[in-house]
Amino acid sequence: GNIFTQQPSYFGDLDETLPTVLQVFNNILHKCGLQCEGASAEPQKLEEKVSVTAGNMPLQELKDIVLYLCDTCTTLWAFLDVFPLACQTFQKHEFCYRLASFYELAIPELESAIKKRRYEDNSVFADLWRRISHSRKKMIEAFHVLINQVCLQPILE
């Protein structure tokens, strides 16, 4: 068995951890100058008007964001793939909606920023493109696991 069957209270821990996972997506959007629907709408100070976008941020920052996103999406998918029962807990936090909103806002923005940038070294472009594509794929696969567990399985049972 897995650790959740041995220790059911871990579902409570997972429930408490999910806002932090969602905050990762909000942080990425914020760094790209984007705002997520359904995000905790904290009022922005007027002088805090975001002028940094994925397109004009320093290359190192873009690299960091893409790496962070890639790690997050891969880990998220791996966790749900190994432990699909967690999907119910994810869905309590409107995870499908939040993931879809994040995807629609962030992925086109990041892909565009990666494509339009000038690179001294083409391998940097290739690496960023590979990682953003992998992130996109893992987000879709995680979404499929969630939809399958939360919507389809209950109908089939």
Salt bridges, closest charged atoms under 4 A:
ASP15 OD2 - LYS92 NZ 3.89
ASP15 OD1 - HIS93 NE2 2.69
GLU48 OE2 - LYS45 NZ 3.63
GLU111 OE2 - ARG136 NH2 2.73
ASP127 OD1 - ARG130 NH2 2.53
ASP127 OD2 - ARG131 NE 2.98
GLU141 OE2 - LYS137 NZ 3.47
GLU141 OE1 - LYS138 NZ 2.77
